[in-house]
């Protein structure tokens, strides 16, 4: 059974819009809105069902990639970036802003439609373009944690209960929880989610916050 997916398209090349619309129609997806800019996206889409915004990475209006991704996210939809292959820096910016994935404009339309379905389900599109953008800049893949966030992660991932972490650092338990939540958000933003304590231990080891050890044998406390 075909998934009924509502799609908005932000693209300033009419031929690309026509191709995407035709492919969406063939796939059984409903295109609810198209625009050459992201400026009026929220006003036009908010309140209407929208599962995915297919966003051109480089619009001709001089707008910033991050701002366009945030505008698309404000509709409540997942953001799929439609990109040419040589824009790694802009791809990294889009992913850091929260785009669910990137698909090259050279990809077959069947692949683009499959990518739309993937992000519509709430999944992240971990494909070659995503990996290449990350590999091209090691600093991008590293969550940019502040000193106190690193302190909380270091102690918590080492195995201490959060209450003890707070006591060690001389801060309230609620403050320690807030720092930990920020750490998790930052790892999600760089495509390295850490929902569990074991995941946080792995990230701390990967980023040199803790010495390397057998993270797979760590206890979930």
C-alpha positions as CSV (number, residue, x, y, z in Angstrom):
1,X,0.0,0.0,0.0
2,X,1.4,3.4,-1.0
3,X,2.2,5.7,1.9
4,X,0.1,8.9,1.8
5,X,2.7,11.6,2.3
6,X,2.2,15.4,2.1
7,X,5.2,17.2,0.5
8,X,6.2,20.8,0.1
9,X,8.9,21.7,-2.4
10,X,11.2,24.7,-2.1
11,X,13.1,25.0,-5.3
12,X,13.9,27.9,-7.7
13,X,14.4,25.8,-10.8
14,X,11.0,25.2,-12.5
15,X,12.2,22.1,-14.3
16,X,13.3,20.5,-11.0
17,X,9.9,21.4,-9.4
18,X,8.1,19.8,-12.3
19,X,10.2,16.7,-12.1
20,X,9.7,16.3,-8.4
21,X,5.9,17.0,-8.6
22,X,5.5,14.4,-11.3
23,X,7.5,11.8,-9.4
24,X,5.5,12.6,-6.2
25,X,2.2,12.2,-8.1
26,X,3.4,8.9,-9.5
27,X,4.4,7.7,-6.0
28,X,1.1,8.6,-4.5
29,X,2.4,11.6,-2.5
30,X,0.5,14.8,-2.3
31,X,2.4,18.0,-3.2
32,X,0.7,20.7,-1.1
33,X,2.9,23.7,-1.9
34,X,5.8,24.8,-4.1
35,X,7.8,28.0,-3.9
36,X,11.1,29.3,-5.2
37,X,12.0,30.7,-1.7
38,X,11.5,29.6,1.9
39,X,10.3,33.0,3.0
40,X,6.6,32.3,3.0
41,X,6.8,28.6,3.7
42,X,5.5,28.8,7.3
43,X,2.6,31.0,6.4
44,X,1.5,28.8,3.5
45,X,2.0,25.4,5.1
46,X,1.5,25.9,8.9
47,X,-1.8,24.3,9.9
48,X,-1.9,22.0,6.9
49,X,-0.7,18.4,6.9
50,X,3.0,18.4,5.7
51,X,5.3,15.5,6.3
52,X,8.4,16.5,4.3
53,X,9.8,19.7,2.9
54,X,12.1,19.0,-0.1
55,X,14.5,22.0,0.1
56,X,16.9,23.1,-2.5
57,X,20.3,23.6,-0.8
58,X,21.2,26.8,-2.8
59,X,18.3,29.1,-3.5
60,X,18.9,32.1,-5.7
61,X,17.5,34.7,-3.3
62,X,20.7,34.9,-1.2
63,X,19.1,33.3,1.8
64,X,21.2,31.3,4.3
65,X,21.0,27.5,4.3
66,X,20.5,27.4,8.1
67,X,17.7,29.9,8.0
68,X,15.9,28.0,5.2
69,X,16.2,24.7,7.1
70,X,14.8,26.3,10.3
71,X,11.9,27.8,8.3
72,X,11.1,24.4,6.9
73,X,11.3,22.8,10.3
74,X,8.9,25.4,11.7
75,X,6.2,23.8,9.6
76,X,6.5,20.6,11.7
77,X,7.8,18.7,8.7
78,X,11.0,16.7,8.2
79,X,13.5,18.5,5.9
80,X,15.1,16.6,3.0
81,X,17.8,18.7,1.3
82,X,18.1,18.3,-2.5
83,X,21.7,19.1,-3.3
84,X,24.3,19.1,-6.1
85,X,27.2,17.0,-5.2
86,X,29.9,19.6,-4.7
87,X,28.4,21.6,-1.8
88,X,29.8,19.7,1.2
89,X,30.1,22.8,3.4
90,X,26.5,23.8,2.8
91,X,25.4,20.2,3.3
92,X,27.2,20.2,6.7
93,X,25.4,23.5,7.6
94,X,22.0,22.0,6.6
95,X,22.6,18.9,8.7
96,X,23.8,20.9,11.7
97,X,20.6,22.9,11.4
98,X,18.5,19.8,11.7
99,X,17.9,18.5,8.2
100,X,16.9,14.8,8.2
101,X,19.0,14.0,5.2
102,X,20.4,15.0,1.9
103,X,19.8,13.5,-1.5
104,X,21.8,14.5,-4.6
105,X,20.0,16.1,-7.6
106,X,21.8,13.5,-9.7
107,X,19.9,10.7,-8.0
108,X,17.2,8.8,-9.8
109,X,13.7,10.0,-8.9
110,X,12.9,6.6,-7.5
111,X,15.7,7.1,-5.0
112,X,14.4,10.6,-4.1
113,X,10.9,9.2,-3.5
114,X,12.4,6.5,-1.3
115,X,14.3,9.2,0.6
116,X,11.1,11.2,1.1
117,X,9.4,8.1,2.5
118,X,12.3,7.5,4.9
119,X,12.3,10.9,6.4
120,X,8.5,11.1,6.5
121,X,8.7,8.1,8.9
122,X,10.9,10.1,11.2
123,X,14.1,8.4,10.2
124,X,17.4,10.0,9.4
125,X,18.7,9.4,5.9
126,X,22.2,8.1,6.5
127,X,23.5,7.8,2.9
128,X,26.8,8.4,1.1
129,X,26.2,12.2,0.7
130,X,25.6,12.5,4.5
131,X,28.7,10.5,5.3
132,X,30.9,12.4,2.8
133,X,29.9,15.7,4.3
134,X,30.7,14.5,7.8
135,X,34.0,12.9,6.7
136,X,35.1,16.1,5.0
137,X,35.1,17.9,8.3
138,X,36.0,16.1,11.5
139,X,35.1,19.1,13.6
140,X,31.5,19.0,12.2
141,X,31.0,15.5,13.5
142,X,32.3,16.4,16.9
143,X,29.6,17.8,19.2
144,X,30.7,21.3,20.3
145,X,30.3,20.9,24.0
146,X,30.9,23.6,26.5
147,X,33.3,23.1,29.5
148,X,30.5,22.3,32.0
149,X,28.7,20.1,29.5
150,X,32.0,18.1,29.1
151,X,32.3,17.9,32.9
152,X,28.8,16.5,33.3
153,X,29.3,14.0,30.4
154,X,32.7,12.9,31.8
155,X,31.3,12.1,35.2
156,X,28.0,10.7,34.2
157,X,29.4,8.5,31.4
158,X,32.0,7.3,33.8
159,X,29.2,5.6,35.7
160,X,28.2,8.1,38.4
161,X,24.5,8.7,39.1
162,X,23.4,12.2,38.0
163,X,22.7,13.2,41.6
164,X,26.3,12.5,42.5
165,X,27.5,14.3,39.4
166,X,25.7,17.4,40.6
167,X,27.2,17.1,44.0
168,X,30.7,16.7,42.6
169,X,30.3,19.8,40.5
170,X,28.5,21.8,43.1
171,X,25.4,22.4,41.1
172,X,21.7,21.5,41.5
173,X,20.4,18.2,40.2
174,X,18.1,20.0,37.9
175,X,21.0,22.0,36.5
176,X,23.0,18.8,35.9
177,X,20.0,17.3,34.1
178,X,19.8,20.4,31.9
179,X,23.4,20.1,30.9
180,X,23.0,16.5,30.1
181,X,19.9,17.2,28.0
182,X,22.0,19.8,26.1
183,X,24.7,17.2,25.5
184,X,22.2,14.8,24.0
185,X,20.7,17.5,21.8
186,X,24.1,18.5,20.5
187,X,24.9,14.9,19.6
188,X,21.6,14.6,17.8
189,X,22.4,17.8,15.8
190,X,25.6,16.3,14.5
191,X,23.9,13.0,13.6
192,X,25.3,11.0,16.5
193,X,22.3,10.5,18.8
194,X,23.0,9.2,22.3
195,X,19.7,8.3,24.0
196,X,21.1,5.9,26.6
197,X,24.0,6.1,29.1
198,X,25.9,3.5,27.1
199,X,25.6,5.7,24.0
200,X,26.9,8.7,26.0
201,X,29.8,6.6,27.1
202,X,30.6,5.7,23.5
203,X,30.4,9.4,22.4
204,X,32.6,10.4,25.3
205,X,35.2,7.8,24.3
206,X,35.0,8.7,20.6
207,X,35.5,12.4,21.3
208,X,38.4,11.9,23.7
209,X,36.5,13.0,26.8
210,X,37.1,9.6,28.4
211,X,39.9,7.1,27.7
212,X,39.0,4.2,25.3
213,X,37.5,1.2,27.0
214,X,35.0,-1.6,26.2
215,X,31.9,0.6,26.0
216,X,29.8,-2.4,25.0
217,X,30.2,-3.9,28.5
218,X,29.3,-0.7,30.3
219,X,26.3,-0.9,32.6
220,X,23.2,1.1,31.9
221,X,22.5,2.8,35.2
